[in-house]
């Protein structure tokens, strides 16, 4: 049985949204460590560095902003879904956009 706790990966560029998310997770006593990436390029780099199913840094959940600098969230999602390990990780897409 694994004794390590897998992280939650938070991909968000807005400092206020980061703070709100951290606060919400703390208020709900989420025990998992939170790993942050500030843009899509950082998220793709994180995915590249953690590709093995036995890697304890493969997140249990990804919270992904759609509107990111450098590489947008849609591309991050596309690449995650095309990877044998990352396609098994639940991804929740977040956005504050009012566009349809």
Secondary structure, DSSP 8 states (H G I E B T S, - for coil): ---S---EEEE---HHHHHHHHHHHHHTT--S-EEEESSHHHHHHHHHH--STT-TTS-SEEEEESS-SSS-HHHHHHHHHTSTTGGGSEEEEE------
